[in-house]
Amino acid sequence: MKILLLGKNGQVGWELQRALAPLGELIALDRNGTAGLVGDLSYPEALRDVVRKTAPDIIVNAAAYTAVDRAETEIDLAKTINTDAVRILAEEAKILNALFVHYSTDYVFPGSGQMPWKETDATAPLSIYGKTKRAGEEAILASGCTYLIFRTSWVFAARGHNFIKTMLRLGQDRTQLSVVCDQIGAPTGAELIADVTAHAIRSVALDPAKAGIYHLAASGAASWHEFAEYIFVQARGMGVPLAVQSVAPVPTVEYPTPASRPLNSRLDTAKIATMFGLAMPVWQNGVSRVLAELLERTT
């Protein structure tokens, strides 16, 4: 089995290199290229040659434009990476009869209500980022390829830029912080996403009927404020010196951003648990593990 992985150095892509390695020959690329092959989604047409030269059995796209606020002004670039490149990869997967694995987001939903979103719920993204990601999903479905689309939420890892690292940095520099308290979701570790992906790929190889759209997130839910509080409690317990003394909860309306964000980012993971025989761990487990890994790096 030959696997082409795009976005190898992102949070999820880095973990996928580990999780996918036992499945077969892994060709992992990023925008800088490897062995004469470049996996830069900002040049979509060039991706056709990459896919045709490598002729993979599985294409895993872990690359994306994820600058949510900047996407409001960099509309063309966001569309190129999140929609146009995805369409081309899906078309090539169809030609090769390859499985296409792609990651989407809770931002395809409008964020209304309090119930977790199911895969069958109507989408209505609020931002350019969310709209380009939803358009990418639609392009995959239109291609006719066999696919796994994983909608994830609030991704973090020991690698890359994410909320945990931001909070640790601010918590060491400031005595008081304000964090949004009315956006609710499930912080989800890149390691969990990668491991579930590998398991799902093996399952779909045995039973192609299991292909489709899935919500992939840790269990439980929290606000960004609760997420931050947990980070600080755990970090202190691990001996991290923090200056922060208070974390004030603030509503979204008091923290305006260029892009609108969904208030309800809860994802229903019953389908993925049932179809693949999985139990999603609570989000706190992944956060504690990443904090421990980050602390080991600094000692």
Secondary structure as UniProt FT lines:
FT   STRAND          2..6
FT   TURN            8..9
FT   HELIX           11..20
FT   HELIX           21..23
FT   STRAND          25..29
FT   TURN            31..32
FT   TURN            35..36
FT   TURN            41..42
FT   HELIX           44..54
FT   STRAND          58..61
FT   TURN            68..69
FT   HELIX           70..72
FT   HELIX           75..79
FT   HELIX           80..84
FT   HELIX           85..96
FT   STRAND          99..105
FT   HELIX           106..108
FT   TURN            119..120
FT   HELIX           128..143
FT   STRAND          146..152
FT   STRAND          155..156
FT   HELIX           163..173
FT   STRAND          176..180
FT   STRAND          184..185
FT   STRAND          188..189
FT   HELIX           190..206
FT   HELIX           208..210
FT   STRAND          212..215
FT   STRAND          222..223
FT   HELIX           224..237
FT   TURN            238..239
FT   STRAND          246..250
FT   HELIX           252..254
FT   HELIX           270..276
FT   HELIX           283..298
//
